[in-house]
Amino acid sequence: QLNIYDIPISKITKDFIGYIDYIQELDIEVAGEFLLMAAELMKIKARMLIPQEVADESGFEEDPR
């Protein structure tokens, strides 16, 4: 497992641009899968950065993933 705080979004973006340059010909399906994965990671990270409310009465906090 990875800590979501250890995943730099800027590195993912740079890696994606490098990948696109490398393959020279964009395969829409592969690019779409990559973008979906990157979007999911950004959504999880954004949820984790938003201040959380106090845990519910059971004492458990909801995992944003």
C-alpha positions as CSV (number, residue, x, y, z in Angstrom):
1,Q,0.0,0.0,0.0
2,L,1.1,3.5,-0.7
3,N,0.5,6.6,1.5
4,I,-1.6,8.9,-0.7
5,Y,0.5,11.9,0.6
6,D,3.5,10.3,-1.0
7,I,2.1,10.4,-4.6
8,P,3.1,13.7,-6.2
9,I,0.5,14.7,-8.8
10,S,3.0,16.8,-10.7
11,K,5.2,13.7,-11.2
12,I,2.3,11.7,-12.5
13,T,1.5,14.5,-15.0
14,K,5.1,14.8,-16.1
15,D,5.3,11.0,-16.5
16,F,2.2,11.0,-18.6
17,I,3.4,13.7,-20.9
18,G,6.7,11.8,-21.2
19,Y,4.8,8.6,-22.0
20,I,2.8,10.3,-24.7
21,D,6.0,11.8,-26.3
22,Y,7.6,8.3,-26.1
23,I,4.8,6.4,-28.0
24,Q,4.5,9.2,-30.6
25,E,1.1,7.9,-31.6
26,L,-1.6,8.3,-29.0
27,D,-3.6,5.1,-28.2
28,I,-6.9,6.6,-26.9
29,E,-7.8,3.6,-24.9
30,V,-4.5,3.4,-23.1
31,A,-4.5,7.2,-22.5
32,G,-8.1,7.0,-21.2
33,E,-7.2,4.2,-18.7
34,F,-4.2,6.3,-17.5
35,L,-6.3,9.4,-17.1
36,L,-9.0,7.5,-15.2
37,M,-6.4,6.1,-12.8
38,A,-4.8,9.6,-12.3
39,A,-8.2,11.2,-11.8
40,E,-9.1,8.6,-9.1
41,L,-5.8,9.3,-7.3
42,M,-6.4,13.0,-7.4
43,K,-9.9,12.5,-6.1
44,I,-8.7,10.4,-3.2
45,K,-5.9,12.9,-2.4
46,A,-8.3,15.8,-2.6
47,R,-10.7,14.1,-0.2
48,M,-7.9,13.4,2.2
49,L,-6.7,17.0,2.2
50,I,-10.2,18.4,3.0
51,P,-10.6,19.0,6.8
52,Q,-12.5,16.1,8.2
53,E,-15.4,16.5,10.6
54,V,-15.3,14.8,14.0
55,A,-15.7,11.0,13.9
56,D,-19.3,9.7,14.2
57,E,-20.7,8.4,17.5
58,S,-19.1,4.9,16.9
59,G,-15.7,6.6,16.9
60,F,-14.8,5.6,13.4
61,E,-13.9,8.0,10.6
62,E,-14.9,7.2,7.1
63,D,-11.9,6.4,4.7
64,P,-12.3,8.7,1.7
65,R,-11.1,5.9,-0.7
